[in-house]
Amino acid sequence: MKMSEDLEVGFGRQITREFGSAMLYRQLAIELELRDLPGMASWMRAHATEELGHADRLIAHLVARGNHPLIGDITVPSIKADNVTELFEIALEAEQEISEAIRELYRLAEEQGDIDSRPTIDWFISEQIEEEDTVGEIVGRLRMVEEDGSGLLRIDAELASSGA
């Protein structure tokens, strides 16, 4: 069943956010590459790819329902960070913003009475809990080691082997 125009627009906004998030993660990867932390950069690149998959999942939902997905303008904020911890804090803040946007989409679907969107939105709610937890744990570990070179290199090596 085709979704309402308002909900289609809401999904379109979320698709755009997911693409924007992918570009943000890619920029964070560049910043980490410039700091000679290839494991962390690799983790960010993998996460960027995952965000593209999220956008594709939303697009597929709209297409399956006979709606027309549209990608809006994508802007990537400037990255200003004095240290590695701040780069991951930027990622955590972005995940928290995406989580709130998913909750807004949920509320819109509820308001529209669109129960067919529930499974897709529920998947994203669970995914965002996992995303915030993962990035939050990395931030916590980085705060513990601060700018200690051996600590950073250890986390870099661990993230290199963990993927996204």
Secondary structure, DSSP 8 states (H G I E B T S, - for coil): ----HHHHHHHHHHHHHHHHHHHHHHHHHHHHHHTT-HHHHHHHHHHHHHHHHHHHHHHHHHHHTT---------------SSHHHHHHHHHHHHHHHHHHHHHHHHHHHHHT-GGGHHHHHHHHHHHHHHHHHHHHHHHHHHHHTT-HHHHHHHHHHHHHH--
